[in-house]
């Protein structure tokens, strides 16, 4: 996996997986732990349909306690809408 630069004007890096040709975005929402994690085929813009997005929850000790998915975990979401999507 090759690390790519931080996306300008954001607090999330993008990571490119050469084996699967997927890009992963991490949004830390002002903290040190990723809250939203989005994955899409390389070349998919953050405002385009094609993302699989998860929302992570942590306890008071920063232990991961749940992962929920928008759109049942399918590549059918828009990453820039991540904060307003429904997760289950």
Secondary structure, DSSP 4 states (H G I P E B T S, - for coil): -EEEEEPTTSS-EEEEETTTTEEEEEE-TTSSS-SEEEEEETT--TTSEEEEEEEEEE-TT--EEEEEEBGGG-S-EEGGGGGGS-B-
